[in-house]
């Protein structure tokens, strides 16, 4: 049981450190017909954080297979 508590404490510390150090925006949305479609909250966050940006891109840092994740 002590290991589980130690793991929870370590995970909590890692999450706090990540939240303090991250500088990006959390992007949420969905993949529609092979294209990333961001939801309105994500678009607003980008606009607020990078109001003067002239160019943008989205990097997906996860394996993605559209055939596996296709909507039914």
C-alpha positions as CSV (number, residue, x, y, z in Angstrom):
1,X,0.0,0.0,0.0
2,X,2.9,2.4,0.7
3,X,4.1,2.0,-2.9
4,X,0.8,3.1,-4.2
5,X,0.8,6.2,-2.0
6,X,4.4,6.9,-3.1
7,X,3.4,6.5,-6.7
8,X,0.4,8.9,-6.2
9,X,2.6,11.4,-4.5
10,X,5.2,11.2,-7.3
11,X,2.5,11.5,-10.0
12,X,1.0,14.5,-8.3
13,X,4.5,16.2,-8.1
14,X,5.1,15.5,-11.8
15,X,1.7,17.0,-12.8
16,X,2.3,20.1,-10.7
17,X,5.8,20.5,-12.2
18,X,4.4,20.1,-15.7
19,X,1.6,22.6,-15.2
20,X,4.1,25.2,-13.8
21,X,6.6,24.7,-16.6
22,X,4.4,24.3,-19.7
23,X,4.2,27.3,-22.0
24,X,1.8,26.0,-24.6
25,X,-2.0,25.8,-25.0
26,X,-4.0,22.7,-24.4
27,X,-5.6,21.8,-27.7
28,X,-8.9,20.0,-27.8
29,X,-11.0,19.0,-30.7
30,X,-11.5,16.0,-33.0
31,X,-10.3,14.4,-36.2
32,X,-12.8,14.7,-39.0
33,X,-12.1,13.1,-42.3
34,X,-8.4,13.0,-41.5
35,X,-8.2,16.7,-40.5
36,X,-7.7,18.2,-37.1
37,X,-10.7,20.3,-36.1
38,X,-10.1,22.4,-33.0
39,X,-13.0,23.3,-30.7
40,X,-13.9,26.9,-30.0
41,X,-12.3,26.9,-26.5
42,X,-8.9,25.9,-28.0
43,X,-9.2,28.5,-30.8
44,X,-10.0,31.2,-28.2
45,X,-7.0,30.2,-26.1
46,X,-4.7,30.3,-29.1
47,X,-6.0,33.8,-30.0
48,X,-5.5,35.1,-26.5
49,X,-2.0,33.7,-26.0
50,X,-0.7,34.4,-29.4
51,X,-2.7,37.4,-30.5
52,X,0.1,38.8,-32.8
53,X,1.0,35.5,-34.5
54,X,1.0,35.4,-38.2
55,X,1.5,31.7,-38.7
56,X,0.5,28.6,-36.6
57,X,0.7,24.9,-36.7
58,X,-0.5,21.9,-34.7
59,X,1.9,19.2,-33.7
60,X,0.3,15.9,-32.6
61,X,2.7,14.1,-30.3
62,X,0.9,10.8,-30.3
63,X,0.5,7.8,-32.5
64,X,-2.6,8.1,-34.6
65,X,-4.1,5.7,-37.0
66,X,-7.2,7.1,-38.6
67,X,-8.5,3.6,-39.5
68,X,-8.4,2.5,-35.8
69,X,-9.9,5.8,-34.5
70,X,-12.5,6.2,-37.2
71,X,-16.0,7.1,-36.0
72,X,-18.6,4.4,-36.4
